[in-house]
Amino acid sequence: MEDNRMEYGDHLRELLEQKQYTKLRQEVEDMNVADVAAAMDEMEDEETLRIFRILPKSIAADVFANLELEAQQYIIQSLSDKEASSIIDNLMADDATDLLEEMPANVVKKILKNAKPETRKDINHLLRYPEDSAGSIMTVEYVDLKESMTVSDAVDRIRKIGLDSETVNICYVVDAQRVLLGTVALRYLVIMDPDAVIGEVMNENVISIGTLTDQEEAARIFQKYDFTAMPVVDNENRMVGIITIDDVVDIIQEEATEDIEKMAAIIPSDKSYFRTGILDTYKNRMPWLLLLMISATFTGAIITNYENALASYVILTAYIPMLMDTGGNAGSQASVSIIRGISLREIEFEDALRALWKEIRVAALCGVTLSVCNFLKLMLFDRVGLQIALIVCSTLILVVLFAKAIGCFLPLLAHRLGFDPAVMASPLITTIVDAISLTVYFMIATNVLHLKV
């Protein structure tokens, strides 16, 4: 797929450089709009704009909807107000809203001034809802029916407004106050008696999403019921829009990316890697790096505190990296499992003791196994004394135990306090576990070897 995208991009760029505009236009007409957009996303901004101006009007809006946000912004700001408004008029309301939310206020004002009244109404309607809520990502283009309609009337309405709707696979039955009454699938309308009444054949067991529902929760509902579209209603059960499966895929990708970045101690960004500037990347990474660096100084303080013990038994320093790395890895394993469980609603804070008990048992098995293997290595290959081997191996068991307990509990605590549990992932847990590992190691060593601190 990646090779095809690059191949398309190179081919279109070659036609553009050769000024074969007629052939280029014919080529893109035969291509899938998603492939055209993917090829354009690989080009420089100027090239993207030139190709967009060549696109046939019949596919221009669809190609635009599939472009990366940065490319959309560049094109909109490069077009005249009238041309930009024409693009906005031909986009689905939710796509247009997503774009305008990221545009400068003066540009938005110009575009909306020239847009169709119904477009302005739909966009302003969506802009009212909080960011990341179901209301902010829904589309208002859907097929609505009345329960008094016949099947024949319903099919006629679908023919009339279907092309301007996000989907016609599911139609929604509402009353005069737009209260959601039921749904009916297009495939049933096709095979039913044309004189049958919609109110008698509709499905009244409707599952809907509230406008203020978090988008991540909306994605979970989709996953649970395997829907391709769901109605969005207000507090009075009045229908205001729908969310479709393509929106849910975007949500899942966005939330997964955000979690991965937080777990890597990076402030989340909504831009792709190469479209994020050096300064922006620096700003996203530096705060956590600084915090973790400062917190890591505690490990240095611990080592300094036990430098007399280390001077007496220099061999002890050789096993510090192994103990710290093993502890960090063990803590990361536990935290990733718990964070995933929290995100899938498999684990709640009330399950903390149950999860902790499981991780302690897992830690005991892992710690003993690692210690046995390490003991054999120390005695057979490193040929250290029995006391040193016992110190290292007993520390290893305790470190794994503490690490898994911390990796389990901290994400649950963060979730309970209203923070994203992903922030309690690898970097932070590793820093905490490092300090605990050194403390345990030196406490055991000084007591076993009777060393002075």
Helices and strands as residue ranges (DSSP letters): H 2-17, H 21-30, H 33-41, H 45-54, H 57-66, H 69-78, H 81-90, H 93-101, H 105-114, H 117-127, H 134-137, E 144-145, H 151-161, G 162-164, E 170-174, E 180-185, H 186-191, H 198-201, E 209-210, H 215-225, E 229-233, E 239-244, H 245-263, H 278-305, H 307-312, G 314-319, H 320-343, G 349-351, H 352-377, I 378-382, H 386-416, G 421-424, H 426-449
